[in-house]
Amino acid sequence: MNIETIKSVYFVGAGGIGMSALVRYFLFKGKVVAGYDRTPTPLTETLIAEGAQIHYEENIDLIPEACKDKESTLVVFTPAVPQEHEELVYFRNNGFEIQKRAQVLGTITHSSKGLCVAGTHGKTTTSTMTAHLLHQSHVECTAFLGGISKNYGTNLLLSQKSPYTVIEADEFDRSFHWLSPYMSVITATDPDHLDIYGTEQAYLESFEHYTTLIQPGGALIIRKGISLQPKVQPGVRVYNYSRGEGDFHAENIRIGNGEIFIDFVAPDTRINDIQLGIPVSINIENGVAAMALAHLNGVTDEEIKKAYRKLSRKYHPDANVGNPNQAAFEEKFKEVQQAYNLIMDQRQGKTQPGGGPQQQSAEDFWGFGGFGGFGGYGAYGNRSTQNESQDDRYLRSALNYIQNGYYREGLNVLEQVKDRKGPWYYYSAIANYRVGNNAVALEHAKAACAFEPNNFQ
């Protein structure tokens, strides 16, 4: 189905971070946009205010008439919605075009120049940096971000004129095989998701197949030294990059006083004295990859240097570290802290003197110190994998991401869970708080507290 010719888009499960970006994208394109979600949230209410027709009852009578023409309507669903969902069954039985989010992103890359960032880790930061560099330049871009950007207050950047679309290419469940990149960065291929892929070899073969999807005339920018033999089509240029060597790399690195300055070196240019907006050492390499993509697609040297001066520290995966409003956040989450303590008391069969919970600091609850805030729920990652369900595997994978600081990747995996119980809401609360989605974090933390303790493990 051609995105430019469809008239309406219906979302079965409209309120997730990834799906909401597509809702906004199609509203921007002038389509009739409607959908279902299980419960109202600040995000769904915002989407309604922006023009989407969203309801919260599983009822085909609530589907707008404009979305009942199968010839002009695209249906997008999240795997979190059961296959027997009444509305999904209606669309399936009546021959509608039904696609997952990953398929829709793939369709978008077929009709634009997709700049995609893949890799076991680093892809969220690198894709967000890339989007920022293009967005701040004369090139511009549309971008689907892995979370609500603190710099822009949205998970979607839009451009009326730019042919480029920046997308985080997720290898989970082989989703990135739907894409048709014009150019791509691959940051890492450390084996992951082996519950899905089975072996390290199968995981690497999936990345090899992904490289075949890059379009002739485009380019692959691959981190130097990773275990991958790309199999690009004729006409696709291949570059490598790293922190200190390769076609694209950094030189004259200066770290001190909470700042990082580098010189960016490319095959045909050198940009001196770039001040990285994110003073974290690992982001030197991510920044090199983002600058390489931006440079190859027409962003000028001066625009790159200027954009990095505007890049907020809030792009660090933990959006609240160093935030001057931290004290306000602690006060805001006091109610959730108390509810959390009640749950932990129930789980452990303990009550506090006087029948109430012992107050717990926001630092303990949210796990700022070594992620202690997972408490008993962190044990989910240590459960036996024997007879593990698909949802269990998703939860374990999400927990692994979140515990290692890849909060947006964790949120992407959580969207795949169908049966959402206590752990789902708890992990979602942690990850959303870490990326700055504080209203969603508060709501999901409260939802986690509503579940009986035996639903957690």
Backbone torsions as a table, in degrees:
resi	resn	phi	psi	omega
1	MET	NA	134.5	-178.8
2	ASN	-85.0	121.8	-177.5
3	ILE	-60.4	-32.9	-176.7
4	GLU	-72.1	-22.9	-175.5
5	THR	-101.0	-16.6	178.5
6	ILE	-68.5	152.2	-177.2
7	LYS	-105.9	-25.8	-177.2
8	SER	-144.0	152.8	179.0
9	VAL	-133.4	131.6	-179.9
10	TYR	-119.2	130.2	-176.7
11	PHE	-108.3	122.2	172.4
12	VAL	-97.1	93.9	-171.7
13	GLY	101.7	74.6	-169.6
14	ALA	-94.1	-11.9	-165.0
15	GLY	-95.8	-1.6	178.5
16	GLY	-73.0	163.5	-178.6
17	ILE	-58.3	-48.6	-178.3
18	GLY	-67.9	-43.1	-178.8
19	MET	-67.6	-37.2	-177.6
20	SER	-64.8	-30.9	176.0
21	ALA	-64.4	-39.3	177.1
22	LEU	-67.9	-38.2	175.1
23	VAL	-55.2	-47.7	-178.5
24	ARG	-67.2	-36.8	179.5
25	TYR	-61.3	-46.8	-177.3
26	PHE	-73.4	-30.4	171.6
27	LEU	-61.6	-43.0	178.1
28	PHE	-61.0	-34.5	179.8
29	LYS	-77.9	-2.4	177.0
30	GLY	84.5	16.7	179.4
31	LYS	-84.1	157.5	167.1
32	VAL	-74.6	122.9	-176.1
33	VAL	-122.9	127.6	179.5
34	ALA	-144.2	172.9	178.4
35	GLY	171.4	178.3	180.0
36	TYR	-118.3	143.4	164.0
37	ASP	-142.7	157.6	-170.8
38	ARG	-68.8	-41.2	-177.6
39	THR	-139.2	150.3	175.5
40	PRO	-70.5	141.2	175.8
41	THR	-137.0	166.0	174.7
42	PRO	-55.4	-33.8	-179.7
43	LEU	-69.2	-45.5	179.6
44	THR	-65.9	-36.6	178.4
45	GLU	-65.9	-35.4	175.6
46	THR	-65.6	-40.9	178.9
47	LEU	-63.0	-38.3	177.1
48	ILE	-63.3	-43.0	179.1
49	ALA	-63.1	-28.0	179.8
50	GLU	-84.2	-6.6	174.2
51	GLY	124.6	-5.2	178.8
52	ALA	-78.8	145.0	177.4
53	GLN	-100.3	98.0	-175.1
54	ILE	-116.9	135.2	175.3
55	HIS	-126.5	169.0	-171.1
56	TYR	-123.4	15.6	178.9
57	GLU	-117.9	132.9	179.0
58	GLU	-74.1	94.0	-169.5
59	ASN	-157.6	115.4	-177.1
60	ILE	-67.0	-21.0	178.3
61	ASP	-68.4	-17.8	-179.9
62	LEU	-89.3	-4.1	176.5
63	ILE	-73.0	124.4	-179.1
64	PRO	-60.3	148.3	-179.5
65	GLU	-58.6	-33.8	-179.6
66	ALA	-62.7	-19.5	-178.4
67	CYS	-101.8	12.0	-179.2
68	LYS	-106.8	9.8	175.1
69	ASP	-99.4	108.5	-173.9
70	LYS	-68.2	-20.4	-179.5
71	GLU	-75.2	-22.8	-174.6
72	SER	-125.6	9.1	-176.5
73	THR	-118.1	131.4	171.9
74	LEU	-102.9	132.6	177.7
75	VAL	-107.6	127.8	-179.9
76	VAL	-117.9	132.5	-178.8
77	PHE	-132.5	156.9	174.1
78	THR	-103.9	142.4	178.1
79	PRO	-61.3	-14.4	177.3
80	ALA	-66.8	-19.9	179.1
81	VAL	-84.8	129.2	179.5
82	PRO	-59.2	145.6	-179.9
83	GLN	-61.8	-25.7	179.9
84	GLU	-87.5	8.8	177.1
85	HIS	-54.2	131.5	-171.9
86	GLU	-55.7	-43.2	-177.6
87	GLU	-72.0	-39.7	178.5
88	LEU	-64.0	-40.4	177.1
89	VAL	-62.0	-40.9	178.6
90	TYR	-59.0	-49.2	-178.2
91	PHE	-65.5	-38.9	-179.0
92	ARG	-66.2	-44.8	-177.0
93	ASN	-69.7	-20.6	-178.0
94	ASN	-103.8	14.0	169.5
95	GLY	75.0	27.6	178.2
96	PHE	-76.2	154.3	170.4
97	GLU	-72.9	116.7	-176.9
98	ILE	-121.2	126.3	-177.7
99	GLN	-133.4	149.9	168.5
100	LYS	-75.9	165.5	178.7
101	ARG	-56.2	-43.2	-177.8
102	ALA	-61.8	-36.8	178.0
103	GLN	-65.8	-39.7	-179.6
104	VAL	-65.5	-43.2	176.5
105	LEU	-59.5	-38.0	176.5
106	GLY	-62.1	-42.3	178.1
107	THR	-62.2	-38.9	178.5
108	ILE	-63.9	-39.1	179.4
109	THR	-70.7	-20.7	175.0
110	HIS	-73.5	-25.9	-176.7
111	SER	-106.4	9.2	176.8
112	SER	-148.0	-178.5	175.7
113	LYS	-95.2	100.1	-176.4
114	GLY	-77.9	123.6	173.0
115	LEU	-105.4	103.6	-167.6
116	CYS	-113.0	142.0	179.3
117	VAL	-120.3	117.0	-179.2
118	ALA	-115.8	163.2	176.4
119	GLY	144.8	154.0	-178.9
120	THR	-59.5	-39.2	178.3
121	HIS	-146.9	159.1	179.8
122	GLY	91.0	-8.3	-173.8
123	LYS	-73.5	-32.5	179.5
124	THR	-66.4	-48.8	179.5
125	THR	-63.0	-44.9	-176.8
126	THR	-66.2	-42.1	179.8
127	SER	-67.6	-36.3	178.5
128	THR	-68.2	-41.8	174.8
129	MET	-60.4	-44.4	179.9
130	THR	-59.3	-46.3	179.7
131	ALA	-60.3	-41.7	-179.9
132	HIS	-63.4	-44.3	-179.0
133	LEU	-61.9	-44.0	179.4
134	LEU	-70.4	-42.1	-176.4
135	HIS	-62.6	-34.4	-178.1
136	GLN	-83.7	-2.4	-177.0
137	SER	-106.0	178.8	176.4
138	HIS	-71.2	-15.6	-178.3
139	VAL	-73.5	-41.8	-177.9
140	GLU	62.6	178.0	177.0
141	CYS	-173.0	162.2	161.3
142	THR	-99.5	142.2	-177.2
143	ALA	-145.3	135.8	173.6
144	PHE	-103.4	107.8	-174.2
145	LEU	-93.1	158.2	-176.3
146	GLY	-81.2	2.8	179.0
147	GLY	-172.9	178.9	179.1
148	ILE	-75.5	114.5	-178.7
149	SER	-72.0	130.4	177.4
150	LYS	-70.6	-27.6	178.7
151	ASN	-70.0	-34.0	-173.6
152	TYR	-116.6	-11.6	178.8
153	GLY	69.3	23.2	-178.3
154	THR	-153.5	165.1	175.2
155	ASN	-103.8	13.4	-178.8
156	LEU	-143.3	126.6	171.2
157	LEU	-105.9	141.6	-173.9
158	LEU	-128.5	146.3	175.5
159	SER	-139.0	135.3	177.8
160	GLN	-76.1	-26.7	-168.9
161	LYS	-114.9	-22.8	-171.5
162	SER	-76.5	139.4	176.3
163	PRO	-84.0	-2.7	-171.8
164	TYR	-96.8	140.9	174.3
165	THR	-128.8	121.1	179.0
166	VAL	-92.9	127.7	-175.2
167	ILE	-137.9	136.9	171.3
168	GLU	-79.8	118.4	-174.6
169	ALA	-91.6	105.3	-173.2
170	ASP	-90.3	123.6	179.1
171	GLU	-80.5	-12.1	-179.0
172	PHE	-58.1	129.4	179.6
173	ASP	58.2	23.5	179.1
174	ARG	59.9	27.8	-177.2
175	SER	-58.8	-32.7	-175.6
176	PHE	-71.2	-7.1	176.9
177	HIS	-72.6	-12.4	176.4
178	TRP	-80.1	-15.7	-173.0
179	LEU	-79.7	159.5	175.2
180	SER	-132.3	75.4	-171.4
181	PRO	-67.6	145.9	166.8
182	TYR	-82.8	-45.5	171.7
183	MET	-138.9	154.0	179.6
184	SER	-145.6	145.3	166.2
185	VAL	-102.5	140.4	168.4
186	ILE	-120.1	116.3	-172.1
187	THR	-87.6	-33.2	-174.4
188	ALA	-167.3	154.5	176.4
189	THR	-133.7	33.5	175.7
190	ASP	-61.7	132.3	-174.7
191	PRO	-56.0	133.1	178.6
192	ASP	-151.7	168.2	178.9
193	HIS	54.3	37.6	-178.6
194	LEU	-69.5	-13.8	171.9
195	ASP	-65.7	-23.5	178.0
196	ILE	-98.7	-46.3	-174.5
197	TYR	-82.4	-27.9	177.9
198	GLY	89.7	-53.7	-177.1
199	THR	-134.9	160.3	175.9
200	GLU	-62.1	-37.0	-179.7
201	GLN	-62.7	-43.0	178.7
202	ALA	-63.9	-36.6	178.3
203	TYR	-62.8	-46.2	179.4
204	LEU	-66.7	-37.0	177.9
205	GLU	-62.9	-33.0	177.8
206	SER	-64.5	-40.7	176.4
207	PHE	-68.3	-38.0	177.1
208	GLU	-59.5	-43.4	177.7
209	HIS	-63.1	-39.2	179.1
210	TYR	-58.0	-39.1	-179.1
211	THR	-65.9	-24.4	178.1
212	THR	-72.0	-14.7	-175.8
213	LEU	-86.5	-12.3	179.4
214	ILE	-67.2	132.9	-171.1
215	GLN	-78.1	142.8	175.1
216	PRO	-53.8	139.6	-174.4
217	GLY	95.3	-14.9	180.0
218	GLY	-95.2	-157.7	-174.9
219	ALA	-154.2	152.9	171.2
220	LEU	-114.6	129.8	177.2
221	ILE	-116.7	107.8	-169.9
222	ILE	-115.4	137.0	-179.6
223	ARG	-64.0	131.5	-177.3
224	LYS	-63.3	130.7	173.7
225	GLY	94.6	-3.0	-179.5
226	ILE	-79.7	159.1	-176.4
227	SER	-83.4	80.5	179.6
228	LEU	-157.6	130.1	173.4
229	GLN	-106.6	99.1	-176.2
230	PRO	-64.1	149.8	179.3
231	LYS	-126.4	63.0	-174.4
232	VAL	-75.6	158.5	176.6
233	GLN	-73.0	158.0	172.9
234	PRO	-56.6	139.1	179.9
235	GLY	92.7	-1.2	176.5
236	VAL	-99.0	121.3	178.2
237	ARG	-77.2	145.0	179.2
238	VAL	-121.9	124.7	176.5
239	TYR	-121.4	160.2	170.3
240	ASN	-122.7	163.3	-179.0
241	TYR	-150.1	160.8	169.7
242	SER	-168.1	-175.0	179.7
243	ARG	-65.4	-44.2	-170.1
244	GLY	-120.9	-3.3	179.8
245	GLU	-156.3	166.1	-179.9
246	GLY	117.0	178.1	178.4
247	ASP	-57.8	-38.8	175.2
248	PHE	-121.3	128.7	179.9
249	HIS	-160.6	176.7	178.7
250	ALA	-110.1	146.4	173.1
251	GLU	-133.5	166.5	176.2
252	ASN	53.2	50.0	-177.6
253	ILE	-76.7	127.4	179.3
254	ARG	-126.0	119.4	-178.1
255	ILE	-121.7	126.4	178.4
256	GLY	172.1	151.1	178.4
257	ASN	55.9	37.5	177.4
258	GLY	72.8	17.4	-178.7
259	GLU	-131.8	154.4	173.9
260	ILE	-129.8	128.0	173.3
261	PHE	-119.2	140.0	177.2
262	ILE	-139.5	163.8	164.5
263	ASP	-105.8	127.7	179.6
264	PHE	-91.9	126.0	-177.5
265	VAL	-114.5	124.6	176.6
266	ALA	-122.0	167.2	-179.9
267	PRO	-57.1	-27.8	-173.4
268	ASP	-125.6	10.4	178.7
269	THR	-161.4	168.7	173.7
270	ARG	-143.7	129.8	178.7
271	ILE	-115.1	113.2	-175.7
272	ASN	-88.3	150.9	169.0
273	ASP	59.2	48.1	172.9
274	ILE	-81.7	127.2	176.4
275	GLN	-95.6	110.4	-179.9
276	LEU	-66.9	132.4	179.5
277	GLY	-72.7	-13.7	-178.8
278	ILE	-118.5	99.1	-172.8
279	PRO	-79.5	60.4	177.8
280	VAL	-125.0	130.5	-169.4
281	SER	-57.6	-41.8	-177.1
282	ILE	-60.6	-25.6	-177.0
283	ASN	-79.7	-2.2	169.5
284	ILE	-62.0	-48.4	-179.3
285	GLU	-67.2	-43.0	176.9
286	ASN	-61.5	-39.1	179.3
287	GLY	-65.1	-39.0	177.0
288	VAL	-59.8	-45.1	179.8
289	ALA	-62.7	-43.2	179.9
290	ALA	-64.7	-42.1	178.5
291	MET	-65.4	-34.7	177.5
292	ALA	-62.2	-46.8	178.1
293	LEU	-61.4	-45.9	-178.9
294	ALA	-62.7	-44.7	-178.7
295	HIS	-61.7	-44.1	-178.2
296	LEU	-67.4	-16.7	-178.0
297	ASN	-113.5	25.1	165.3
298	GLY	97.0	1.5	176.2
299	VAL	-73.3	130.3	-175.1
300	THR	-75.7	162.7	179.0
301	ASP	-58.3	-45.0	-178.8
302	GLU	-66.1	-37.5	178.5
303	GLU	-65.4	-39.4	177.7
304	ILE	-61.9	-47.8	-177.8
305	LYS	-63.7	-41.9	-179.3
306	LYS	-68.5	-40.1	-178.0
307	ALA	-64.3	-38.1	179.9
308	TYR	-66.6	-29.3	176.4
309	ARG	-66.8	-24.5	-179.7
310	LYS	-92.7	-8.1	-173.9
311	LEU	-74.8	118.3	-174.6
312	SER	-72.6	149.7	171.2
313	ARG	-60.5	-17.3	-176.1
314	LYS	-69.0	-4.9	173.1
315	TYR	-76.7	-11.5	173.4
316	HIS	-58.4	140.4	-175.0
317	PRO	-51.5	-34.8	176.8
318	ASP	-94.0	97.5	-171.3
319	ALA	-69.0	-14.6	-175.1
320	ASN	-102.4	-5.3	176.3
321	VAL	-66.7	125.5	179.7
322	GLY	76.7	5.7	-178.0
323	ASN	-71.5	127.5	-178.6
324	PRO	-65.2	-16.1	179.6
325	ASN	-93.6	17.9	-174.8
326	GLN	-58.0	-39.8	-178.7
327	ALA	-61.3	-38.4	178.3
328	ALA	-66.1	-39.0	178.0
329	PHE	-62.1	-42.0	-178.6
330	GLU	-60.4	-41.4	179.5
331	GLU	-66.0	-40.6	-177.8
332	LYS	-61.7	-34.7	-175.1
333	PHE	-94.2	9.2	-177.9
334	LYS	-59.4	-41.9	180.0
335	GLU	-62.1	-39.7	179.8
336	VAL	-69.9	-37.3	177.6
337	GLN	-58.5	-44.5	-179.4
338	GLN	-64.2	-42.4	178.8
339	ALA	-63.9	-38.4	178.4
340	TYR	-60.9	-44.1	179.8
341	ASN	-62.5	-37.9	177.4
342	LEU	-60.4	-43.8	178.9
343	ILE	-62.3	-45.8	-178.5
344	MET	-63.0	-36.8	176.5
345	ASP	-63.9	-41.8	178.9
346	GLN	-64.1	-42.7	-179.1
347	ARG	-62.4	-38.1	-175.6
348	GLN	-96.1	2.1	178.8
349	GLY	68.2	28.9	-176.3
350	LYS	-117.6	150.8	169.9
351	THR	-129.3	151.9	180.0
352	GLN	-89.2	157.8	176.5
353	PRO	-52.4	133.0	-179.0
354	GLY	85.1	-1.0	176.0
355	GLY	85.1	-2.2	-178.3
356	GLY	-109.3	167.6	-178.5
357	PRO	-77.5	150.4	170.8
358	GLN	-75.9	132.7	-176.5
359	GLN	-62.7	139.1	179.9
360	GLN	-121.9	139.3	-177.6
361	SER	-70.6	157.5	175.2
362	ALA	-61.2	-33.1	-179.6
363	GLU	-63.0	-42.7	178.4
364	ASP	-68.3	-44.1	-175.7
365	PHE	-63.2	-47.4	-175.5
366	TRP	-88.3	-0.5	170.2
367	GLY	75.2	31.8	179.4
368	PHE	-61.7	-32.3	-179.8
369	GLY	-95.8	89.3	176.4
370	GLY	71.8	20.9	177.9
371	PHE	60.2	34.2	177.9
372	GLY	-63.7	-17.4	-175.7
373	GLY	-64.5	-9.6	177.1
374	PHE	-72.1	-21.5	178.8
375	GLY	48.4	-134.5	-178.2
376	GLY	-67.9	-23.7	-175.8
377	TYR	-73.0	-22.6	177.8
378	GLY	-61.8	-22.9	179.6
379	ALA	-65.4	-14.6	178.6
380	TYR	-55.3	-36.1	-179.0
381	GLY	-70.4	-14.1	-178.9
382	ASN	-103.3	6.3	-178.8
383	ARG	-65.8	156.7	174.0
384	SER	-65.5	139.4	179.5
385	THR	-89.6	2.3	178.8
386	GLN	-67.6	132.8	-179.7
387	ASN	58.8	29.5	-178.9
388	GLU	-74.8	135.5	178.1
389	SER	-79.9	168.8	177.3
390	GLN	-61.6	-41.3	178.1
391	ASP	-61.9	-39.4	177.2
392	ASP	-60.6	-41.5	-179.6
393	ARG	-65.2	-40.8	176.9
394	TYR	-61.0	-45.0	-178.6
395	LEU	-63.5	-41.6	-179.9
396	ARG	-65.3	-41.0	178.6
397	SER	-65.0	-42.8	179.5
398	ALA	-62.9	-43.0	179.7
399	LEU	-61.5	-40.0	179.1
400	ASN	-61.7	-43.9	177.4
401	TYR	-60.0	-49.7	-172.7
402	ILE	-66.2	-41.8	-179.8
403	GLN	-64.8	-24.7	180.0
404	ASN	-97.9	9.0	173.3
405	GLY	91.1	3.5	179.6
406	TYR	-96.3	74.7	-168.8
407	TYR	-69.2	-40.6	-178.2
408	ARG	-70.5	-37.3	174.9
409	GLU	-61.3	-40.0	176.9
410	GLY	-61.2	-40.9	178.0
411	LEU	-64.4	-38.2	178.2
412	ASN	-61.7	-41.0	179.2
413	VAL	-68.6	-40.1	-179.8
414	LEU	-59.5	-29.5	179.5
415	GLU	-63.9	-19.8	-177.9
416	GLN	-81.0	-15.0	-175.5
417	VAL	-72.3	130.7	-179.0
418	LYS	-89.1	-48.7	-175.9
419	ASP	-96.6	97.2	-171.0
420	ARG	-93.7	110.2	179.3
421	LYS	-115.8	-159.6	-174.0
422	GLY	-52.7	-51.2	-178.0
423	PRO	-58.8	-38.1	-178.7
424	TRP	-59.4	-49.7	-178.3
425	TYR	-67.0	-34.9	-178.8
426	TYR	-69.0	-47.6	179.1
427	TYR	-64.4	-38.6	178.0
428	SER	-62.7	-39.8	178.5
429	ALA	-61.6	-45.7	179.5
430	ILE	-60.1	-51.5	-174.9
431	ALA	-65.9	-42.5	179.6
432	ASN	-64.1	-38.5	176.8
433	TYR	-62.8	-41.0	-177.1
434	ARG	-65.1	-30.5	179.5
435	VAL	-96.8	6.0	173.5
436	GLY	94.0	6.1	177.3
437	ASN	-86.6	71.4	-167.3
438	ASN	-69.2	-35.7	179.8
439	ALA	-65.9	-43.5	177.7
440	VAL	-65.0	-40.4	179.6
441	ALA	-59.7	-44.9	-179.5
442	LEU	-63.2	-45.1	-179.1
443	GLU	-62.8	-43.9	-177.6
444	HIS	-72.4	-32.4	175.3
445	ALA	-64.1	-41.3	176.8
446	LYS	-64.4	-40.4	178.9
447	ALA	-63.1	-38.6	177.7
448	ALA	-60.2	-37.7	-178.5
449	CYS	-69.1	-17.5	-178.4
450	ALA	-81.3	-11.1	-177.9
451	PHE	-87.6	146.3	175.0
452	GLU	-66.0	147.2	-177.4
453	PRO	-56.2	-34.7	-176.9
454	ASN	-73.4	-2.2	174.7
455	ASN	-86.8	-3.1	-176.1
456	PHE	-87.0	-26.3	-174.3
457	GLN	-134.5	NA	NA
